[in-house]
Amino acid sequence: MSALKKINVVVAGATGFVGLDLVKILSKHPRVKIRNLCAKKNIGKEIQKFDSSIKKKLPKISKINKVKWEQIDILFTSLPTGESQKLIKKLIKFENLKFIDLSADFRIQNKNVFKRFYGFEHTASKLFKHSIYSISELVKKEIKNKKIIACPGCYPTSIQIPLIPLLKKKMIKNNNIIIDSKSGYSGAGKNLKMKFKHKNLYSAIHPYGLLNHRHQSEIDQELYKASKSHVNYIFIPHLIPTFRGLLSTIYVEKNKNITLKKIHKELLNFYKKNFFVKISKINKNIGTENVINTNFCQISVCKVKFTNKILILSAIDNLIKGAGGQAIQNMNLIFDFKENLGLK
């Protein structure tokens, strides 16, 4: 691709929480031209009506059927799960078009597992062979050969970045893992009040999905790949009364002869060439304060009172590294741009 050429981009679902963050970042990307912003409602309105911090003049919101697909390089689908697969199935025929999907439609590579967790049949399972589940740091070479890029959920991103290197090297046991995750309420989307009926919604901490959270399906799938065996864990997500930010507190048991220092060193080595993963000093108490409004994942490993166990803290911004920012990081990898181009 020419050093000066820009790629043509469409965003479907541009007015949701994730879609707006995605549009804001794309609008500042030096190698991107946004050709269409699509939604089902508010046709003809400016994107600034939904986020006044987007300063660039962009196309008005339009219907998806107005797009000239022969001219488009990337379609970002920030749609409800079930909608992306229908759209991609129709558009897969366009040879030069790639898809970066922020829904769950192509995260799960088994249609039966998908149905069990999401409650309906997958209509485009034949396209699984063209897709890849993409935490950017883990698929840098493979991603270029796939047409559909499935961006992980926010919780799985925060969980897998620290755990996968340790499971691959068998430094931790693959059972008795406890994952306590807390996310800003933006992670539940704009229909938050329909999903959660409890009072004091914006001033309360509330656990949910206690037995069968949908993100568990992709965590199961990817940890199994890393460990080559089933990983037993308890995962409890919580909504907290902040708009954005996500912190996963993970308790794991070390394998024999593995020390806290060895685990810290492994994470440092594994991510030493990865701009967006920051490994803190041992025992550093971290939260989301340093990752809000960025594409960074910050990790800290800490000792606890039991010498055979350790604590891992993993902090991200759920809307950026957990969604739109990672999607753009994936786009940069596909087109051989600098991985942090247009991101911070």
Secondary structure as UniProt FT lines:
FT   STRAND          7..12
FT   TURN            14..15
FT   HELIX           17..27
FT   TURN            30..31
FT   STRAND          32..38
FT   TURN            43..44
FT   HELIX           47..49
FT   TURN            52..53
FT   STRAND          61..62
FT   HELIX           64..66
FT   HELIX           69..71
FT   STRAND          74..77
FT   TURN            81..82
FT   HELIX           83..91
FT   TURN            92..93
FT   TURN            95..96
FT   STRAND          98..101
FT   TURN            105..107
FT   HELIX           111..118
FT   HELIX           125..130
FT   STRAND          131..133
FT   HELIX           136..138
FT   TURN            140..141
FT   HELIX           142..145
FT   STRAND          148..150
FT   HELIX           154..168
FT   TURN            169..170
FT   STRAND          177..184
FT   HELIX           185..188
FT   TURN            190..191
FT   HELIX           192..195
FT   HELIX           201..203
FT   STRAND          206..207
FT   TURN            210..212
FT   HELIX           215..227
FT   STRAND          233..240
FT   STRAND          246..254
FT   TURN            256..257
FT   HELIX           260..270
FT   TURN            271..273
FT   TURN            275..276
FT   STRAND          277..279
FT   TURN            282..283
FT   TURN            289..293
FT   STRAND          297..303
FT   TURN            307..308
FT   STRAND          309..316
FT   TURN            318..319
FT   HELIX           320..324
FT   HELIX           325..334
FT   TURN            335..336
FT   TURN            339..342
//
